[in-house]
Amino acid sequence: MILEIRKYGDPILRAKGREVTEIDGDVKQLAADMLETMRAANGVGLAAQQVGQALQLTVIDVANVEDRPSAMFIGDKPVELEKHMPLALLNPQIKLSQDKEPGNEGCLSFPDMTAEIVRATGVRCTARLLDGSTIEFDAAGLLARALQHEVDHLHGVLFIDRMSSAARAGLAGKLKRLQKEVRK
């Protein structure tokens, strides 16, 4: 089922997600609905807060993004991205590489807005999967960026919080309009 994507101004987007302690049918259904919602909106990631749930759950699928490559490594060995996508990650923890780079980012909760955001070039992620197992992997490229963006959401941090003040000032009018629409 396609869920409503919450827009900037909705207080749920600032909520820190609760840890998922039990993987039951509701959590699995939410993950499936989030994937369907993300795909319908042409996104590569979606956090539970974006569909109104303050949980540590995110879905990511970067397998078919050809203009922004990704890499995934398990145990220091590269793996085929397609075999691991989509990812539904519970309680993800990330460690960031020291190297950083700017990159263009958008967010489904901020329609028609993008900005250059500086992020780590690599990420090590540890999370639980829907089958209850734990996964640990390293990511680079778009996958690393998407992980950072989605884990931020799980902690109530939005991509506008990571923008330069100049970029945020440039979007001020759009941000105010979006907040007004949400309050109606």
N, C-alpha and C positions, 0 to 999 in steps of 0.2 A: 504494500500500500504506500502510495506517495504521501508523505507528510508535509505539513507546512514548514517552510524554512523561516526561522525567526530572523527578523531584520534588526539592524543597529537601532538602539533605543529600547529594545526589549530587555528588561533587567536580567532575564535568564542567561543572557550572553556573558554577563559578568559573574555568574555563579561558579564557584569551584565545585567540580564534580565529586560526588561520593564514590568511594571505592566500590567496585563490583565484587561482592564476596560470594555470591551464588549465581552460577550460570544455569538459569532455568529457561523455560520456554518463552517467558516474556522478554528476557535479554536477547535470546536468539532471534525472536520475531522483530524486536527493535532493530537489531543489526541488519536483518534482511530488509526491513522497511527503509532504513537509512541508506543502504546501498541502492535501492530502487530510486529513492529520492535524489541522491547524489547524481546518479546516472541521468535521470530525467532533467536535471538542471545543468548537465554537462560539466560537472565538477570532478575533481580528482581526490577530494577528501571531504569528510563531514564529521563533525563532533556532535555528541548527544545534546549538548546545550543548544545547538542550532536547530534542533527539532523539539525543544522544550523540556529536555530531560537533563537534570544536573547529575550526570553519571560519568565515570571515567571510561568512556567507550568512544572509539572513533573507527571509522572505516576509511580506507584509502585504496585507490586503484589507479596506478600510473602506467600500467602495462602497455596501453595503446597510444601513449603520448610520444609521437615520433620527433617533434621539433624541440623537445626538452628531455634529453636522455636521463635515465636513472640507472643505478647499479645497486645490487644487493649482494651481500656476502654473509655466509654462515660459516663460522669457524675459519675465517680468513680465506675461504674459497668462494669465487663468484658463483652465483646460482642464476638460473633462468628466471627472470622476473615473472613471466607468464605463469609459472608453476606455483607462485606464492601469492598471486593477486586473484581476487581482491583480499586485502588484509582487514580483518575485524580485530582490533586490539583492545584488550581490557587492561586497565590500570597501567598504561605504558609509562616507562621511565626512560629518559634519554640522557646521554652524555654527549656533549658537543665537542667537535674538533676545535683546535685553536685557530685554524685557517677560516677566514670569513670572505664572503663575496656578496655584492649586491645582486639582486635579481627582481624581476617584475613579479608581483603577486597580486592576486585578486582574492575575493572571498564571497561565497554565496550569500552571506548575511549583509553584504555591501554591494548590491547590484550596480553594474556598470562603473565600478571604481577599481583602479589599479594604482600601484605605486611601487617604487624601488624600495626593497627592504633588504637590509644587510642581515645575512644569516650565516651560520657555520656551514662549511662545505661538506662536512661529514658528520654522521650521527651514529652512535651505538644505541640500539633500542632493546629493552627487555620488556616483555608483556606476556599476558596470558591470551590464549586463543579460545575460541568458542567451544572447543573440545576439552578444555581444561588444562591442556598442556602449556608449557612455557616456551616461548621462542626468544632467542637472542640473535640479533643480526646487526650488521653495519650497513649503512646506506649512504649513497652519494647522489649528486644530481637532484633532479626534481623530487625523488623519493625522500631525500634528506630534508629538503625544503618543506615538503608537505607534512612530514612528521613533526617538524618544529612548529609549523603553523597550527596543526591540529592539537598537539599537546598544549600549546598556548591556550587554545579554546577550552581545554579541559580544566584549566586553572583560572579561567575568567579573563585571560589576556587576549586582546584583539589586535589584528594586524595594524590598525591605526596607532596603537601604542608603540609600535616598533618603527613608525615612519619618522623621517626627519621633520623638524618643525616646519620647514618650507613646504614639503609635500602635504603635510596635514593642513597648513594654511590654504594651500591651493584647492583642497577638497572641502573647505569649511562650509561653503554654501550647500553643496550636495549633502554633506553630513547633517546639517540643520534640517533640510527638507526631508531627509529620510527619518530623522527622529520625530518630526511633526506627523508624518504619515503613520508611524507606529503608534503614536499617542491617540490617534482618532478612534 
